């Protein structure tokens, strides 16, 4: 049948051994409800994944990214509404601006050592470690009803 693909970008903003995280507690019918996530969203027509990350970070936090680096690519089959999601994962420590309120949740700087104790998607818990280890990854995460059933990864 027809392939339903969604491309998205995810960006972890970092400074002083902290990461800016979004606690998704504001929207009804939010697939991420209650979870702590990085900033990001869907790639729009004509955008590169980098442009998406920069736009979404600006929209969600008011921070302006000056440079970012790609740290991994995720494949999440049938993640939501029968769609396969492909996620470009970025990190940036080169940004400026002041945080503003986010309509999607509460923004909070979290100590990197405490990220693992947050309510994260299980796959995110895995790849945040890989980022800290400096590995570039392509991973496939298979979720069912929000639970990670299977994961596989290649490091490059």
N, CA, C and O atoms as a DFTB+ gen file, in Angstrom:
624 C
 N C O
     1  1       0.827      -1.211       0.000
     2  2       0.000       0.000       0.000
     3  2       0.859       1.257       0.000
     4  3       2.088       1.195      -0.009
     5  1       0.190       2.375       0.010
     6  2       0.887       3.650      -0.008
     7  2       1.651       3.837       1.295
     8  3       1.155       3.514       2.375
     9  1       2.851       4.356       1.178
    10  2       3.663       4.591       2.368
    11  2       3.295       5.937       2.963
    12  3       3.267       6.947       2.261
    13  1       3.012       5.950       4.257
    14  2       2.735       7.197       4.956
    15  2       3.950       7.525       5.808
    16  3       4.173       6.923       6.858
    17  1       4.731       8.494       5.337
    18  2       5.953       8.852       6.030
    19  2       5.850      10.249       6.598
    20  3       5.267      11.146       5.988
    21  1       6.414      10.419       7.759
    22  2       6.502      11.749       8.355
    23  2       7.965      11.998       8.696
    24  3       8.616      11.180       9.345
    25  1       8.465      13.140       8.248
    26  2       9.830      13.534       8.582
    27  2       9.774      14.568       9.695
    28  3       8.939      15.472       9.661
    29  1      10.646      14.443      10.667
    30  2      10.682      15.444      11.727
    31  2      12.107      15.656      12.210
    32  3      12.998      14.842      11.969
    33  1      12.292      16.769      12.895
    34  2      13.583      17.093      13.479
    35  2      13.425      17.250      14.979
    36  3      12.393      17.702      15.475
    37  1      14.478      16.863      15.687
    38  2      14.504      16.929      17.142
    39  2      15.824      17.583      17.513
    40  3      16.876      17.183      17.015
    41  1      15.780      18.582      18.378
    42  2      17.012      19.295      18.705
    43  2      17.193      19.397      20.212
    44  3      16.283      19.801      20.937
    45  1      18.373      19.026      20.665
    46  2      18.731      19.159      22.077
    47  2      19.661      20.359      22.216
    48  3      20.785      20.357      21.713
    49  1      19.164      21.386      22.911
    50  2      19.943      22.599      23.154
    51  2      20.706      22.393      24.450
    52  3      20.118      22.046      25.474
    53  1      22.023      22.609      24.407
    54  2      22.844      22.303      25.577
    55  2      23.745      23.471      25.955
    56  3      24.287      24.163      25.092
    57  1      23.896      23.678      27.265
    58  2      24.900      24.624      27.779
    59  2      25.200      24.267      29.225
    60  3      24.328      23.779      29.943
    61  1      26.418      24.507      29.646
    62  2      26.815      24.294      31.054
    63  2      26.365      22.933      31.589
    64  3      25.819      22.842      32.688
    65  1      26.597      21.880      30.806
    66  2      26.203      20.528      31.225
    67  2      24.717      20.391      31.520
    68  3      24.305      19.562      32.331
    69  1      23.921      21.214      30.853
    70  2      22.469      21.103      30.966
    71  2      21.854      21.012      29.580
    72  3      22.446      21.453      28.595
    73  1      20.655      20.432      29.513
    74  2      19.912      20.292      28.261
    75  2      18.532      20.903      28.442
    76  3      17.871      20.688      29.459
    77  1      18.104      21.671      27.439
    78  2      16.772      22.271      27.483
    79  2      15.744      21.209      27.091
    80  3      15.776      20.681      25.979
    81  1      14.833      20.904      28.016
    82  2      13.818      19.887      27.771
    83  2      12.430      20.498      27.872
    84  3      12.214      21.492      28.566
    85  1      11.500      19.883      27.165
    86  2      10.118      20.339      27.141
    87  2       9.250      19.277      27.808
    88  3       9.188      18.134      27.357
    89  1       8.583      19.672      28.886
    90  2       7.669      18.755      29.584
    91  2       6.286      18.944      28.979
    92  3       5.665      19.991      29.163
    93  1       5.797      17.932      28.255
    94  2       4.566      18.088      27.470
    95  2       3.338      17.914      28.367
    96  3       2.813      16.812      28.525
    97  1       2.897      19.029      28.948
    98  2       1.786      18.936      29.897
    99  2       0.670      19.929      29.588
   100  3      -0.204      20.142      30.428
   101  1       0.678      20.544      28.400
   102  2      -0.302      21.602      28.131
   103  2      -1.380      21.258      27.109
   104  3      -2.474      21.821      27.150
   105  1      -1.083      20.346      26.202
   106  2      -2.038      20.102      25.109
   107  2      -2.914      18.887      25.369
   108  3      -2.448      17.879      25.901
   109  1      -4.181      18.985      24.995
   110  2      -5.057      17.811      25.003
   111  2      -4.676      16.917      23.814
   112  3      -4.121      17.392      22.823
   113  1      -4.974      15.647      23.925
   114  2      -4.735      14.716      22.805
   115  2      -3.291      14.819      22.299
   116  3      -3.053      14.834      21.092
   117  1      -2.349      14.888      23.212
   118  2      -0.934      14.986      22.845
   119  2      -0.313      13.600      22.960
   120  3      -0.325      12.993      24.031
   121  1       0.236      13.097      21.834
   122  2       0.855      11.764      21.881
   123  2       2.049      11.740      22.844
   124  3       2.461      10.676      23.306
   125  1       2.595      12.914      23.136
   126  2       3.742      12.993      24.052
   127  2       3.321      13.382      25.467
   128  3       4.176      13.704      26.291
   129  1       2.016      13.360      25.767
   130  2       1.511      13.891      27.038
   131  2       2.273      13.321      28.233
   132  3       2.425      12.108      28.378
   133  1       2.748      14.238      29.087
   134  2       3.453      13.841      30.293
   135  2       4.921      13.515      30.101
   136  3       5.662      13.385      31.075
   137  1       5.353      13.378      28.840
   138  2       6.742      13.017      28.565
   139  2       7.627      14.270      28.528
   140  3       7.156      15.377      28.270
   141  1       8.914      14.064      28.790
   142  2       9.937      15.093      28.597
   143  2      10.592      14.822      27.249
   144  3      11.052      13.709      26.992
   145  1      10.636      15.835      26.390
   146  2      11.177      15.655      25.037
   147  2      12.107      16.813      24.683
   148  3      12.116      17.854      25.340
   149  1      12.892      16.600      23.619
   150  2      13.657      17.704      23.062
   151  2      12.718      18.585      22.254
   152  3      11.531      18.282      22.130
   153  1      13.240      19.671      21.707
   154  2      12.426      20.584      20.911
   155  2      12.431      20.131      19.453
   156  3      13.411      19.566      18.968
   157  1      11.323      20.388      18.765
   158  2      11.309      20.015      17.356
   159  2       9.916      19.819      16.824
   160  3       8.928      20.150      17.480
   161  1       9.847      19.272      15.614
   162  2       8.551      19.056      14.983
   163  2       8.709      18.608      13.548
   164  3       9.799      18.243      13.108
   165  1       7.603      18.640      12.826
   166  2       7.576      18.107      11.467
   167  2       8.278      19.015      10.458
   168  3       8.206      20.241      10.538
   169  1       8.956      18.376       9.508
   170  2       9.572      19.080       8.388
   171  2       8.450      19.597       7.484
   172  3       7.571      18.836       7.080
   173  1       8.487      20.882       7.175
   174  2       7.481      21.472       6.293
   175  2       7.998      21.528       4.856
   176  3       9.195      21.388       4.607
   177  1       7.083      21.733       3.926
   178  2       7.420      21.732       2.500
   179  2       8.590      22.662       2.206
   180  3       8.590      23.830       2.594
   181  1       9.579      22.123       1.516
   182  2      10.717      22.934       1.097
   183  2      11.819      23.096       2.122
   184  3      12.861      23.681       1.827
   185  1      11.602      22.583       3.326
   186  2      12.600      22.765       4.382
   187  2      13.620      21.627       4.406
   188  3      13.307      20.484       4.073
   189  1      14.844      21.965       4.805
   190  2      15.820      20.945       5.173
   191  2      15.577      20.588       6.639
   192  3      14.961      21.366       7.368
   193  1      16.057      19.413       7.082
   194  2      15.905      19.059       8.492
   195  2      16.530      20.107       9.426
   196  3      15.995      20.385      10.499
   197  1      17.666      20.686       9.009
   198  2      18.300      21.736       9.825
   199  2      17.392      22.954       9.963
   200  3      17.228      23.503      11.052
   201  1      16.801      23.368       8.835
   202  2      15.902      24.530       8.862
   203  2      14.699      24.259       9.758
   204  3      14.225      25.152      10.460
   205  1      14.211      23.029       9.728
   206  2      13.087      22.646      10.593
   207  2      13.478      22.788      12.058
   208  3      12.738      23.371      12.851
   209  1      14.643      22.253      12.415
   210  2      15.096      22.316      13.806
   211  2      15.221      23.768      14.261
   212  3      14.782      24.121      15.356
   213  1      15.817      24.599      13.424
   214  2      16.022      26.014      13.767
   215  2      14.679      26.722      13.934
   216  3      14.490      27.476      14.888
   217  1      13.741      26.482      13.005
   218  2      12.421      27.116      13.076
   219  2      11.654      26.653      14.313
   220  3      11.074      27.467      15.031
   221  1      11.654      25.352      14.555
   222  2      10.891      24.820      15.683
   223  2      11.452      25.300      17.023
   224  3      10.691      25.617      17.936
   225  1      12.766      25.351      17.141
   226  2      13.377      25.841      18.387
   227  2      12.983      27.296      18.621
   228  3      12.663      27.692      19.742
   229  1      13.010      28.087      17.547
   230  2      12.605      29.494      17.657
   231  2      11.140      29.610      18.087
   232  3      10.805      30.394      18.976
   233  1      10.264      28.813      17.439
   234  2       8.835      28.867      17.756
   235  2       8.555      28.418      19.187
   236  3       7.745      29.026      19.888
   237  1       9.231      27.348      19.618
   238  2       8.906      26.753      20.911
   239  2       9.583      27.436      22.088
   240  3       9.061      27.414      23.203
   241  1      10.754      28.050      21.848
   242  2      11.536      28.564      22.978
   243  2      11.964      30.021      22.837
   244  3      12.349      30.654      23.820
   245  1      11.897      30.556      21.615
   246  2      12.400      31.885      21.284
   247  2      13.926      31.934      21.142
   248  3      14.485      33.001      20.890
   249  1      14.612      30.779      21.303
   250  2      16.065      30.779      21.135
   251  2      16.412      30.712      19.648
   252  3      15.731      30.055      18.860
   253  1      17.488      31.409      19.290
   254  2      17.951      31.436      17.903
   255  2      19.211      30.575      17.792
   256  3      20.238      30.878      18.399
   257  1      19.116      29.511      17.016
   258  2      20.261      28.614      16.828
   259  2      21.193      29.200      15.769
   260  3      20.751      29.603      14.693
   261  1      22.484      29.241      16.087
   262  2      23.479      29.733      15.122
   263  2      24.167      28.584      14.388
   264  3      24.530      28.715      13.218
   265  1      24.342      27.475      15.070
   266  2      24.863      26.276      14.404
   267  2      24.392      25.050      15.168
   268  3      24.101      25.111      16.363
   269  1      24.326      23.934      14.450
   270  2      23.885      22.698      15.077
   271  2      24.559      21.541      14.378
   272  3      25.055      21.684      13.260
   273  1      24.579      20.380      15.039
   274  2      25.182      19.216      14.387
   275  2      24.234      18.037      14.449
   276  3      23.534      17.815      15.438
   277  1      24.235      17.283      13.352
   278  2      23.419      16.084      13.250
   279  2      24.119      14.967      14.014
   280  3      25.288      14.675      13.762
   281  1      23.402      14.341      14.951
   282  2      24.014      13.279      15.763
   283  2      23.395      11.909      15.485
   284  3      23.957      10.881      15.863
   285  1      22.232      11.897      14.819
   286  2      21.640      10.596      14.534
   287  2      20.364      10.712      13.731
   288  3      19.794      11.792      13.579
   289  1      19.924       9.563      13.217
   290  2      18.677       9.473      12.465
   291  2      17.892       8.273      12.997
   292  3      18.417       7.166      13.118
   293  1      16.618       8.527      13.311
   294  2      15.753       7.480      13.852
   295  2      14.697       7.063      12.840
   296  3      14.182       7.890      12.087
   297  1      14.383       5.785      12.830
   298  2      13.245       5.267      12.089
   299  2      12.275       4.691      13.114
   300  3      12.649       3.846      13.927
   301  1      11.038       5.149      13.070
   302  2      10.020       4.674      13.998
   303  2       8.795       4.232      13.213
   304  3       7.897       5.032      12.951
   305  1       8.758       2.936      12.831
   306  2       7.660       2.436      11.999
   307  2       6.320       2.494      12.730
   308  3       6.233       2.181      13.917
   309  1       5.291       2.894      12.010
   310  2       3.926       2.880      12.540
   311  2       3.860       3.543      13.920
   312  3       3.199       3.049      14.833
   313  1       4.557       4.665      14.045
   314  2       4.643       5.315      15.355
   315  2       3.302       5.902      15.762
   316  3       2.909       5.842      16.927
   317  1       2.600       6.475      14.777
   318  2       1.338       7.127      15.091
   319  2       0.462       7.155      13.839
   320  3       0.951       7.436      12.745
   321  1      -0.818       6.868      13.995
   322  2      -1.779       6.957      12.883
   323  2      -1.300       6.236      11.629
   324  3      -1.463       6.737      10.516
   325  1      -0.709       5.056      11.813
   326  2      -0.244       4.254      10.676
   327  2       0.862       4.946       9.872
   328  3       1.069       4.632       8.700
   329  1       1.571       5.889      10.504
   330  2       2.650       6.604       9.812
   331  2       4.011       6.107      10.297
   332  3       4.205       5.812      11.476
   333  1       4.938       6.026       9.355
   334  2       6.332       5.759       9.710
   335  2       7.018       7.103       9.917
   336  3       6.987       7.963       9.037
   337  1       7.630       7.279      11.068
   338  2       8.305       8.539      11.384
   339  2       9.817       8.394      11.235
   340  3      10.418       7.429      11.707
   341  1      10.408       9.371      10.573
   342  2      11.864       9.464      10.440
   343  2      12.282      10.748      11.136
   344  3      11.775      11.827      10.829
   345  1      13.197      10.623      12.062
   346  2      13.553      11.755      12.915
   347  2      15.046      12.062      12.790
   348  3      15.892      11.192      12.996
   349  1      15.350      13.316      12.448
   350  2      16.735      13.788      12.405
   351  2      17.042      14.392      13.775
   352  3      16.361      15.318      14.214
   353  1      18.059      13.869      14.443
   354  2      18.373      14.307      15.805
   355  2      19.596      15.223      15.780
   356  3      20.666      14.845      15.303
   357  1      19.412      16.442      16.308
   358  2      20.472      17.449      16.329
   359  2      20.810      17.848      17.759
   360  3      20.016      17.682      18.685
   361  1      22.027      18.383      17.904
   362  2      22.445      19.011      19.158
   363  2      22.985      20.393      18.816
   364  3      23.670      20.562      17.807
   365  1      22.681      21.374      19.649
   366  2      23.261      22.709      19.467
   367  2      23.692      23.283      20.807
   368  3      22.952      23.236      21.790
   369  1      24.911      23.831      20.827
   370  2      25.356      24.582      22.008
   371  2      25.728      26.005      21.586
   372  3      26.401      26.736      22.313
   373  1      25.265      26.374      20.380
   374  2      25.595      27.680      19.798
   375  2      24.290      28.405      19.471
   376  3      23.725      28.237      18.390
   377  1      23.823      29.212      20.420
   378  2      22.507      29.835      20.287
   379  2      22.485      31.121      21.103
   380  3      23.386      31.383      21.899
   381  1      21.446      31.914      20.891
   382  2      21.293      33.141      21.671
   383  2      19.813      33.396      21.897
   384  3      18.955      32.746      21.299
   385  1      19.527      34.359      22.775
   386  2      18.140      34.737      23.030
   387  2      17.701      34.369      24.432
   388  3      18.430      33.719      25.182
   389  1      16.501      34.793      24.768
   390  2      15.916      34.516      26.075
   391  2      14.703      33.618      25.896
   392  3      13.913      33.803      24.970
   393  1      14.561      32.654      26.781
   394  2      13.430      31.729      26.715
   395  2      12.108      32.458      26.884
   396  3      12.011      33.414      27.653
   397  1      11.091      32.002      26.163
   398  2       9.736      32.476      26.449
   399  2       8.849      31.273      26.746
   400  3       9.277      30.128      26.604
   401  1       7.627      31.533      27.155
   402  2       6.663      30.475      27.439
   403  2       6.399      29.653      26.184
   404  3       6.376      30.187      25.075
   405  1       6.202      28.366      26.365
   406  2       5.897      27.486      25.239
   407  2       4.470      26.982      25.358
   408  3       4.037      26.562      26.431
   409  1       3.739      27.026      24.245
   410  2       2.328      26.615      24.273
   411  2       2.175      25.103      24.435
   412  3       1.093      24.621      24.770
   413  1       3.253      24.356      24.199
   414  2       3.142      22.892      24.194
   415  2       3.531      22.257      25.521
   416  3       3.300      21.068      25.740
   417  1       4.127      23.061      26.411
   418  2       4.557      22.489      27.682
   419  2       5.483      23.434      28.417
   420  3       5.636      24.597      28.043
   421  1       6.101      22.914      29.474
   422  2       7.026      23.710      30.296
   423  2       8.454      23.447      29.843
   424  3       8.895      22.300      29.762
   425  1       9.178      24.540      29.545
   426  2      10.599      24.418      29.195
   427  2      11.429      24.463      30.464
   428  3      11.178      25.273      31.356
   429  1      12.419      23.586      30.538
   430  2      13.251      23.564      31.737
   431  2      14.658      23.094      31.410
   432  3      14.845      22.134      30.662
   433  1      15.656      23.784      31.980
   434  2      17.048      23.333      31.850
   435  2      17.264      22.201      32.847
   436  3      17.024      22.363      34.044
   437  1      17.713      21.063      32.353
   438  2      17.915      19.875      33.184
   439  2      19.397      19.504      33.170
   440  3      20.029      19.487      32.114
   441  1      19.948      19.206      34.347
   442  2      21.333      18.726      34.400
   443  2      21.441      17.440      33.583
   444  3      20.605      16.545      33.706
   445  1      22.486      17.355      32.742
   446  2      22.632      16.174      31.890
   447  2      22.657      14.883      32.707
   448  3      22.172      13.847      32.252
   449  1      23.218      14.948      33.906
   450  2      23.299      13.754      34.751
   451  2      21.923      13.302      35.250
   452  3      21.766      12.176      35.721
   453  1      20.924      14.196      35.141
   454  2      19.583      13.863      35.642
   455  2      18.590      13.509      34.530
   456  3      17.442      13.162      34.810
   457  1      19.030      13.598      33.271
   458  2      18.112      13.336      32.156
   459  2      17.511      11.940      32.242
   460  3      16.335      11.737      31.941
   461  1      18.333      10.979      32.658
   462  2      17.901       9.585      32.677
   463  2      16.761       9.338      33.666
   464  3      16.026       8.359      33.539
   465  1      16.616      10.229      34.651
   466  2      15.577      10.022      35.668
   467  2      14.234      10.639      35.251
   468  3      13.232      10.477      35.947
   469  1      14.221      11.343      34.118
   470  2      12.966      11.957      33.645
   471  2      12.058      10.922      32.987
   472  3      12.498       9.828      32.631
   473  1      10.784      11.284      32.831
   474  2       9.854      10.445      32.079
   475  2      10.087      10.639      30.593
   476  3       9.471      11.500      29.965
   477  1      10.979       9.837      30.035
   478  2      11.359       9.943      28.623
   479  2      10.734       8.799      27.820
   480  3      10.361       7.771      28.385
   481  1      10.623       8.981      26.508
   482  2      10.398       7.836      25.626
   483  2      11.599       6.902      25.812
   484  3      12.732       7.364      25.945
   485  1      11.347       5.585      25.820
   486  2      12.451       4.644      26.084
   487  2      13.574       4.770      25.060
   488  3      14.752       4.658      25.402
   489  1      13.200       5.006      23.796
   490  2      14.226       5.169      22.766
   491  2      15.096       6.391      23.021
   492  3      16.307       6.359      22.805
   493  1      14.460       7.479      23.488
   494  2      15.201       8.708      23.782
   495  2      16.226       8.440      24.886
   496  3      17.349       8.943      24.845
   497  1      15.822       7.644      25.865
   498  2      16.722       7.287      26.969
   499  2      17.986       6.617      26.417
   500  3      19.100       6.874      26.874
   501  1      17.775       5.748      25.418
   502  2      18.912       5.069      24.793
   503  2      19.802       6.048      24.037
   504  3      21.015       6.080      24.247
   505  1      19.194       6.854      23.150
   506  2      20.069       7.649      22.274
   507  2      20.689       8.850      22.975
   508  3      21.718       9.351      22.520
   509  1      20.098       9.327      24.068
   510  2      20.765      10.396      24.830
   511  2      22.127       9.904      25.358
   512  3      23.084      10.673      25.440
   513  1      22.193       8.623      25.710
   514  2      23.479       8.036      26.127
   515  2      24.459       8.000      24.957
   516  3      25.644       8.299      25.109
   517  1      23.930       7.619      23.766
   518  2      24.802       7.532      22.592
   519  2      25.358       8.907      22.236
   520  3      26.519       9.033      21.846
   521  1      24.525       9.937      22.373
   522  2      24.989      11.301      22.114
   523  2      26.128      11.640      23.066
   524  3      27.149      12.187      22.650
   525  1      25.953      11.313      24.342
   526  2      26.997      11.607      25.335
   527  2      28.280      10.840      25.039
   528  3      29.377      11.303      25.353
   529  1      28.135       9.667      24.435
   530  2      29.307       8.858      24.091
   531  2      29.947       9.315      22.783
   532  3      30.968       8.772      22.363
   533  1      29.336      10.327      22.134
   534  2      29.908      10.880      20.911
   535  2      29.742       9.987      19.691
   536  3      30.507      10.099      18.733
   537  1      28.747       9.098      19.715
   538  2      28.535       8.187      18.596
   539  2      27.462       8.740      17.659
   540  3      26.443       9.258      18.115
   541  1      27.691       8.630      16.352
   542  2      26.643       8.952      15.379
   543  2      25.845       7.672      15.151
   544  3      26.422       6.621      14.874
   545  1      24.527       7.757      15.265
   546  2      23.707       6.553      15.223
   547  2      22.610       6.630      14.170
   548  3      22.079       7.700      13.872
   549  1      22.287       5.468      13.616
   550  2      21.023       5.288      12.918
   551  2      20.334       4.154      13.658
   552  3      20.866       3.051      13.776
   553  1      19.134       4.451      14.155
   554  2      18.441       3.483      14.992
   555  2      17.019       3.283      14.507
   556  3      16.423       4.160      13.881
   557  1      16.492       2.111      14.812
   558  2      15.104       1.797      14.499
   559  2      14.421       1.400      15.798
   560  3      14.838       0.461      16.476
   561  1      13.372       2.126      16.129
   562  2      12.624       1.854      17.349
   563  2      11.199       1.458      16.973
   564  3      10.512       2.186      16.257
   565  1      10.769       0.314      17.454
   566  2       9.404      -0.128      17.198
   567  2       8.596      -0.019      18.487
   568  3       8.836      -0.729      19.463
   569  1       7.629       0.897      18.453
   570  2       6.757       1.135      19.599
   571  2       5.376       0.552      19.333
   572  3       4.906       0.522      18.195
   573  1       4.737       0.090      20.400
   574  2       3.329      -0.294      20.326
   575  2       2.640       0.286      21.551
   576  3       3.004      -0.032      22.683
   577  1       1.655       1.129      21.326
   578  2       0.933       1.776      22.426
   579  2       1.896       2.451      23.408
   580  3       1.726       2.369      24.624
   581  1       2.903       3.116      22.852
   582  2       3.822       3.888      23.677
   583  2       4.926       3.091      24.342
   584  3       5.765       3.656      25.044
   585  1       4.935       1.779      24.127
   586  2       5.964       0.925      24.739
   587  2       6.963       0.500      23.671
   588  3       6.575       0.079      22.582
   589  1       8.258       0.612      23.989
   590  2       9.298       0.212      23.040
   591  2       9.406      -1.313      23.032
   592  3       9.820      -1.916      24.022
   593  1       9.029      -1.933      21.905
   594  2       9.064      -3.392      21.801
   595  2      10.415      -3.883      21.323
   596  3      10.905      -4.922      21.764
   597  1      11.017      -3.119      20.408
   598  2      12.225      -3.612      19.753
   599  2      13.074      -2.416      19.343
   600  3      12.550      -1.399      18.891
   601  1      14.380      -2.544      19.503
   602  2      15.257      -1.481      19.027
   603  2      16.488      -2.095      18.379
   604  3      16.969      -3.148      18.797
   605  1      16.988      -1.421      17.356
   606  2      18.248      -1.835      16.747
   607  2      19.012      -0.570      16.386
   608  3      18.415       0.462      16.080
   609  1      20.331      -0.660      16.425
   610  2      21.127       0.539      16.156
   611  2      22.415       0.165      15.426
   612  3      22.992      -0.901      15.636
   613  1      22.842       1.085      14.560
   614  2      24.169       1.018      13.963
   615  2      24.889       2.305      14.351
   616  3      24.306       3.388      14.317
   617  1      26.163       2.176      14.720
   618  2      26.995       3.349      15.001
   619  2      27.925       3.554      13.825
   620  3      28.472       2.591      13.288
   621  1      28.109       4.791      13.423
   622  2      28.880       5.090      12.207
   623  2      30.100       5.942      12.549
   624  3      30.873       6.298      11.660
